Amino acid sequence: MVIRGHFQNGVIVPDEPVSLPEGTTVRIEVVDIEPKKLKRRGGMWKGRVVIADDFDTLPPELADAFGVGIE
């Protein structure tokens, strides 16, 4: 039997009414509804990402479009 509920004011509250005998042993399992996030660590993208040599150079057609011109 699965009984769904939520944690409120320090108490587990069932979402639907439940009738169990007094003293019934239950098991409470926390269900993580948030997607698991990848734990970030330094260097995890090493060798996977390459930055082009002209990364900081604005192409002339874009410079003209933005009115900044290249001098």
C-alpha positions in Angstrom: 0.0 0.0 0.0 1.3 3.4 -0.9 0.0 6.5 0.9 1.0 9.8 -0.5 1.3 12.8 1.7 3.3 15.9 2.5 5.4 17.4 5.3 3.6 20.2 7.1 4.6 21.9 10.4 6.9 19.1 11.3 4.3 16.3 10.7 3.7 13.9 7.8 0.1 14.6 6.6 -1.6 12.1 4.2 -3.1 13.6 1.1 -6.2 11.3 1.4 -7.9 10.0 4.6 -6.3 6.8 5.8 -7.7 4.2 8.2 -5.1 2.1 9.9 -5.2 0.3 13.2 -3.5 2.2 16.1 0.1 1.3 16.4 0.5 0.2 12.8 4.2 0.3 11.7 4.7 2.4 8.6 7.7 3.2 6.5 8.2 6.8 5.2 10.2 7.3 2.1 11.0 10.8 0.8 10.3 11.1 -2.9 12.5 13.7 -4.5 10.4 15.4 -7.2 13.2 17.7 -8.3 15.3 16.5 -11.1 18.7 15.3 -10.1 21.3 18.0 -10.7 24.7 17.1 -12.0 27.2 18.0 -9.3 29.6 20.5 -10.7 33.3 20.1 -10.3 36.2 21.9 -11.9 37.6 20.5 -15.1 34.6 18.4 -16.0 34.4 19.9 -19.5 38.1 19.7 -20.2 38.8 18.5 -23.7 35.1 18.8 -24.7 34.8 22.5 -25.4 36.9 24.4 -27.9 36.9 28.2 -28.2 37.7 29.5 -31.7 40.8 31.7 -32.1 38.6 34.6 -33.3 36.1 34.4 -30.5 36.6 38.0 -29.4 36.5 39.4 -33.0 33.3 40.9 -34.2 32.6 40.1 -37.9 32.5 43.3 -40.1 28.9 42.7 -41.2 27.8 42.6 -37.5 29.9 45.6 -36.6 28.2 47.6 -39.4 24.8 46.4 -38.3 25.4 47.6 -34.7 27.0 50.8 -36.0 30.3 50.3 -34.2 32.5 50.0 -37.3 36.0 48.6 -37.0 38.9 51.0 -36.9 
